[in-house]
Structure formats: C-alpha cells, structure tokens
Amino acid sequence: MNRHINFELSGAEYDRFNRAWTETIVSALLRSLPQGSRVLDAGCGRGELVQLLTSEGFACTAIDQDEQATQRASQWCETATISIEDARQVFDDHSFDAVVLSHVLEHTNDPGAALANAAALSRGLVILAVPNLAGSQVIADAVRNRVRTINTGHRQGWDRSHLETLITTTTDLSVVEVIPDRVIVPSIVGLAFVRLGWADAVEQRLLTRLLPGLANSLIVVCERR
C-alpha cells in the first residue's frame, strides 16, 4: 500500500466529504453490532472513525502502515503500525466482530488479497468504503470531457457492479447492503449550497434518497456466506 494520508485536511473539506462516509459507517455498525464489539479499523488515517466508534462504546483496534496515523489513533484505542496486507502476521483469524476498510482498498496493490485478509480477520462482518466511479462528480467530469487529478495515491477504482464482483470472487463474503453517503453537487452550484448552509440537507439527505447510485462513496456492508 502506498502513502496517501493528508493530515492537514481543512474543516470544510472534512465536513463535506470525510464526515459523511465516516458517520455512515458508524451508523451501519451501530445497527449491526452491540456495544463492546471488537472492531478493526484497517487503514485508520487521521483516526476520525475510531474516535467516533470508541465514543459509541466499541472496542477498537486501529492499524495503518503510516506511523503518524497510528500515533494519532493511539489516543483512542490500541494500534499497530502495519498494513491490511500484513495484518494476519499480527492478529489471529476471527479476532474481530467487524473489520472496516474505509477508503483504503483503492490504495492497495492487491485489493483481492486485502479483502481476503479482512474477511479472515473478521468473525463475519466487513464494511468497505471506496470512491464511487459512477458518482456525480465523475459523471459531471465525463459530460464536460474533463480530466483532473483526484488522488495520486489511488491505484484502483470501481463502480458498484465491479466492486461487488471483486468481493464475491475473492472472498467468502456476500453483499448485504450498499449505503450512499453523500451525492456531491458539482461546480459552483454545489459551492453555493455550501456557502448558504444547504449542502447537508441537499447532498446528504435529499439526493441520497433520490439518486443513491450517484453517491460520492460506495459503502458496502458484507457478511460471510
């Protein structure tokens, strides 16, 4: 896995993007598992997810190949500086009630192997979040024939169909649910919603109901078959 973490993310950027997928994952775990359940955040980044999960009563472990990330996360939970590709060298299979890969899989060299490791470490529940290559921003760029650098650390990418195919062909997991996080309104219209304070209502509540397939992230809840 390559280095990819922006530790200087602005508050506005976090609010519009990262907060949506982080809160969506937390809600999915709260619906699926009781408090006290063991959760592995594989690729913890800045630690927002484990911070929220710990506050909700989950027993978290955070791993990341970046030592700065695990140092941050250590204020909320146990950590290990290791990638998901090598995590089974440290943890026994079925050690966790759930394993979360939040915007991690697209940075891996071998996503199938990373998924297989996540499935092996979990007692049954795996939650993935990846950028949606059929999301509203991608579609808007295609319509305008625009090419831009999204994240130089991204080595893989999927729409929903290709992601579900990867999951079912490389693991013993089945897809239970795909949850939209936020449908980003592109260009100056979206920025106007942000300035007016309407962005959450429009993008995170209204458009996720009307156009869930255009969400910014694919958040996939999986269980062992």
C-alpha positions as CSV (number, residue, x, y, z in Angstrom):
1,M,0.0,0.0,0.0
2,N,1.3,3.5,-0.8
3,R,1.5,6.6,1.4
4,H,-1.7,8.6,1.0
5,I,-2.8,10.5,4.1
6,N,-3.4,14.2,4.2
7,F,-3.0,15.2,7.8
8,E,-3.8,18.8,7.1
9,L,-7.4,18.3,5.8
10,S,-9.4,21.5,6.1
11,G,-12.5,21.6,8.3
12,A,-14.7,22.5,5.3
13,E,-13.3,19.6,3.2
14,Y,-13.8,17.2,6.1
15,D,-17.3,18.3,6.7
16,R,-18.3,17.9,3.0
17,F,-16.6,14.6,2.3
18,N,-15.0,12.6,5.1
19,R,-17.6,13.3,7.7
20,A,-20.4,11.8,5.5
21,W,-18.7,8.5,4.9
22,T,-17.4,8.2,8.5
23,E,-20.8,8.8,10.1
24,T,-22.4,6.4,7.6
25,I,-20.0,3.6,8.6
26,V,-20.6,4.3,12.3
27,S,-24.4,4.1,11.8
28,A,-24.0,0.8,9.9
29,L,-22.0,-0.7,12.8
30,L,-24.5,0.6,15.4
31,R,-27.3,-1.2,13.5
32,S,-25.3,-4.4,13.2
33,L,-23.3,-4.9,16.4
34,P,-23.8,-4.4,20.2
35,Q,-21.7,-2.0,22.2
36,G,-18.4,-3.6,23.3
37,S,-17.9,-5.4,20.0
38,R,-14.4,-5.6,18.7
39,V,-13.8,-3.5,15.5
40,L,-10.6,-3.3,13.5
41,D,-10.2,-0.1,11.5
42,A,-7.7,-1.2,8.9
43,G,-6.1,1.9,7.5
44,C,-7.1,4.3,10.2
45,G,-5.7,7.5,8.7
46,R,-6.4,10.5,10.8
47,G,-8.4,8.5,13.3
48,E,-11.8,10.0,12.9
49,L,-13.6,6.7,12.7
50,V,-12.0,5.1,15.8
51,Q,-12.7,8.3,17.7
52,L,-16.4,8.1,16.9
53,L,-16.6,4.3,17.4
54,T,-14.8,4.5,20.8
55,S,-17.3,7.2,21.9
56,E,-20.1,4.8,21.0
57,G,-18.7,2.0,23.2
58,F,-17.0,-0.2,20.6
59,A,-13.6,-1.8,21.5
60,C,-11.5,-0.6,18.6
61,T,-8.1,-1.5,17.2
62,A,-6.5,0.7,14.6
63,I,-3.9,-0.2,12.1
64,D,-2.1,1.8,9.4
65,Q,1.2,1.5,7.6
66,D,1.9,5.1,8.5
67,E,3.3,5.6,12.0
68,Q,2.0,9.1,12.2
69,A,-1.5,7.7,11.7
70,T,-1.2,5.1,14.4
71,Q,0.3,7.6,16.8
72,R,-2.8,9.7,16.4
73,A,-5.2,6.9,16.8
74,S,-3.4,5.6,19.9
75,Q,-5.2,8.3,22.0
76,W,-8.4,6.5,21.4
77,C,-7.6,2.8,21.1
78,E,-5.0,0.1,20.6
79,T,-2.9,0.4,17.5
80,A,-0.3,-1.4,15.3
81,T,1.7,0.1,12.5
82,I,1.0,-2.5,9.8
83,S,-1.0,-2.7,6.6
84,I,-4.0,-4.8,6.0
85,E,-1.9,-6.9,3.6
86,D,0.3,-8.0,6.6
87,A,-2.2,-7.8,9.4
88,R,-2.6,-11.6,9.7
89,Q,1.0,-11.7,10.9
90,V,-0.1,-9.8,14.0
91,F,-3.7,-10.9,14.6
92,D,-5.3,-14.3,14.6
93,D,-8.1,-15.1,12.2
94,H,-11.6,-14.2,13.5
95,S,-10.2,-11.8,16.1
96,F,-12.7,-9.1,15.4
97,D,-16.5,-8.8,15.2
98,A,-16.1,-6.4,12.3
99,V,-13.3,-5.1,10.0
100,V,-13.6,-1.8,8.3
101,L,-11.7,-0.7,5.3
102,S,-12.6,3.0,4.9
103,H,-11.2,4.5,1.7
104,V,-8.2,2.1,1.9
105,L,-8.9,-0.5,-0.8
106,E,-8.2,1.8,-3.7
107,H,-4.7,2.4,-2.3
108,T,-3.7,-1.2,-2.2
109,N,-1.6,-3.1,-4.8
110,D,-3.7,-6.2,-4.5
111,P,-7.3,-5.4,-3.4
112,G,-8.4,-9.0,-3.6
113,A,-5.7,-10.1,-1.1
114,A,-6.6,-7.1,1.1
115,L,-10.2,-8.1,1.1
116,A,-9.4,-11.7,1.8
117,N,-7.4,-10.7,4.8
118,A,-10.2,-8.5,6.1
119,A,-12.6,-11.4,5.7
120,A,-10.3,-13.8,7.5
121,L,-9.8,-11.4,10.5
122,S,-13.5,-10.8,10.9
123,R,-16.0,-13.2,12.6
124,G,-18.4,-12.3,9.8
125,L,-18.9,-8.5,9.2
126,V,-16.8,-6.4,6.8
127,I,-17.6,-2.8,5.8
128,L,-15.9,-1.2,2.9
129,A,-15.9,2.3,1.6
130,V,-14.3,3.3,-1.7
131,P,-14.7,6.2,-4.1
132,N,-17.7,5.6,-6.5
133,L,-16.5,5.8,-10.1
134,A,-20.1,6.3,-11.1
135,G,-20.5,9.2,-8.6
136,S,-21.9,12.6,-9.5
137,Q,-18.5,14.3,-9.8
138,V,-17.2,11.6,-12.1
139,I,-20.3,11.8,-14.3
140,A,-20.0,15.6,-14.4
141,D,-16.4,15.4,-15.5
142,A,-17.2,12.9,-18.2
143,V,-20.0,15.1,-19.6
144,R,-17.6,18.0,-19.8
145,N,-14.7,15.8,-21.1
146,R,-12.7,17.0,-18.1
147,V,-9.7,15.0,-16.7
148,R,-8.3,16.0,-13.3
149,T,-6.0,14.5,-10.7
150,I,-8.2,13.1,-7.9
151,N,-5.7,11.5,-5.6
152,T,-2.3,10.4,-6.7
153,G,-2.3,7.6,-4.2
154,H,-5.3,5.8,-5.9
155,R,-4.2,2.7,-7.7
156,Q,-7.6,1.0,-8.1
157,G,-11.2,2.1,-8.8
158,W,-14.7,0.6,-9.1
159,D,-18.3,1.3,-9.8
160,R,-20.8,-0.8,-7.8
161,S,-21.0,-3.7,-10.2
162,H,-17.3,-4.2,-10.4
163,L,-16.8,-3.8,-6.6
164,E,-19.4,-6.4,-5.9
165,T,-17.8,-8.7,-8.4
166,L,-14.4,-8.3,-6.7
167,I,-15.9,-9.0,-3.3
168,T,-17.8,-12.2,-4.3
169,T,-15.0,-13.6,-6.4
170,T,-12.1,-13.1,-4.0
171,T,-13.7,-13.8,-0.6
172,D,-16.5,-15.8,1.1
173,L,-18.4,-12.6,1.7
174,S,-21.8,-11.6,0.3
175,V,-23.0,-8.1,0.0
176,V,-25.8,-7.3,2.4
177,E,-26.3,-3.6,1.8
178,V,-24.8,-0.7,-0.2
179,I,-25.3,2.7,1.6
180,P,-24.9,6.1,-0.1
181,D,-23.0,8.7,1.9
182,R,-23.5,12.0,0.0
183,V,-24.3,13.0,-3.5
184,I,-22.0,15.9,-4.3
185,V,-23.5,18.7,-6.4
186,P,-20.7,19.7,-8.8
187,S,-19.3,23.1,-9.7
188,I,-20.4,26.5,-8.5
189,V,-23.9,25.2,-7.7
190,G,-22.6,22.9,-5.0
191,L,-20.3,25.6,-3.6
192,A,-23.3,27.9,-3.4
193,F,-25.1,25.3,-1.3
194,V,-22.1,25.1,1.0
195,R,-22.0,28.9,1.4
196,L,-25.7,29.1,2.1
197,G,-25.5,26.2,4.6
198,W,-27.8,24.0,2.5
199,A,-25.2,21.4,1.5
200,D,-26.0,18.8,4.2
201,A,-29.8,19.0,3.6
202,V,-29.5,18.7,-0.2
203,E,-26.5,16.4,-0.7
204,Q,-26.6,14.2,2.4
205,R,-30.3,13.9,3.0
206,L,-32.4,14.7,-0.2
207,L,-30.1,13.5,-3.0
208,T,-29.0,10.2,-1.3
209,R,-32.7,9.3,-1.3
210,L,-33.4,10.3,-4.9
211,L,-30.1,9.4,-6.6
212,P,-28.3,6.9,-4.3
213,G,-26.3,5.5,-7.2
214,L,-24.5,8.8,-7.7
215,A,-23.1,8.9,-4.1
216,N,-19.5,10.0,-3.5
217,S,-18.6,6.7,-1.9
218,L,-19.7,3.1,-2.2
219,I,-20.2,1.9,1.4
220,V,-20.7,-1.8,1.3
221,V,-21.8,-4.0,4.2
222,C,-20.7,-7.6,3.8
223,E,-21.2,-10.8,5.8
224,R,-19.7,-14.2,5.5
225,R,-21.7,-16.6,3.3
